[in-house]
Amino acid sequence: MSAVVPVVRIQAEDFDVAAEIARLTRGRNDIGAVVTFSGLCRDEQGRLSALELEHYPGMAEAEISRIAGEAIERWPLQGLTVIHRHGKIAPGENIVLVVAASAHRQAAFEAANFLMDYLKSRAPFWKKEHHSDGSEGGWVDAKEADDKAASRWKQPPSE
């Protein structure tokens, strides 16, 4: 098992992308690449006023920590941070952040991509739309494209 311990946080509060990168890399000379992905709430062409994300506290952290641990086992990472927000999130606001740090870019890119494919398709979050006209939308179903993207990770990476 790698000595890298992933940082996983589920929170209602916003996060600062630059501060999270700095926290992960501060004092480190072994990191040559940092790849970040930050997902934002979009307004769906003006139709959406907010996206509401719900989760089971404890279960979501445990499941995301498990998949983050899998990423650390698959790629030579020096650090990994995953932050996912819950609650009502307005268009333009942050929803998710993945920061993957490695000695080389390819491992960081692949690990971040792996984490995002998992978060989009299998993380234990439920999303409800709130419409701009004041009506409440339904719960958002998983997308087939997200499941297809995640399926490519079933095989271990080639060396």
Summary of the structure (lengths in Angstrom):
residues: 159
radius of gyration: 16.2
end to end distance: 18.1
largest distance: 51.7
contacts: 475
relative contact order: 0.23
helix: 33%
strand: 33%
